[in-house]
Amino acid sequence: MNENEIEKKFSTGVVSATIWKNKGTDKEGKETEFRTITIDRRYQDKNEEWKSTSSMRINDLPKVVLVSNKAYEYLVLKDAE
């Protein structure tokens, strides 16, 4: 059984990094917890509906770096506590 929940989200403009807390079982059947990160960009389609994509434009890359660094910093400092 896998459960996923959002733990933290970092956004700048339309680019965001989301940290997911995942729960599952390992090969021995023991419960385990791990974190994953998704990075996406929001945009409006031709009908002005908001959508999400993992494709980035060149001008999005500095924002990707920023939210990635924030996510990394959060996870490293959290583990240090």
Secondary structure in CASP SS format (residue, H / E / C, confidence):
PFRMAT SS
TARGET T0000
AUTHOR 0000-0000-0000
METHOD secondary structure of the structure
MODEL  1
M C 1.00
N C 1.00
E E 1.00
N E 1.00
E E 1.00
I E 1.00
E E 1.00
K E 1.00
K E 1.00
F E 1.00
S E 1.00
T E 1.00
G C 1.00
V C 1.00
V E 1.00
S E 1.00
A E 1.00
T E 1.00
I E 1.00
W E 1.00
K E 1.00
N E 1.00
K E 1.00
G E 1.00
T E 1.00
D C 1.00
K C 1.00
E C 1.00
G C 1.00
K C 1.00
E E 1.00
T E 1.00
E E 1.00
F E 1.00
R E 1.00
T E 1.00
I E 1.00
T E 1.00
I E 1.00
D E 1.00
R E 1.00
R E 1.00
Y E 1.00
Q E 1.00
D C 1.00
K C 1.00
N C 1.00
E C 1.00
E C 1.00
W E 1.00
K E 1.00
S E 1.00
T E 1.00
S C 1.00
S C 1.00
M C 1.00
R C 1.00
I H 1.00
N H 1.00
D H 1.00
L H 1.00
P H 1.00
K H 1.00
V H 1.00
V H 1.00
L H 1.00
V H 1.00
S H 1.00
N H 1.00
K H 1.00
A H 1.00
Y H 1.00
E H 1.00
Y H 1.00
L H 1.00
V H 1.00
L H 1.00
K H 1.00
D H 1.00
A H 1.00
E C 1.00
END
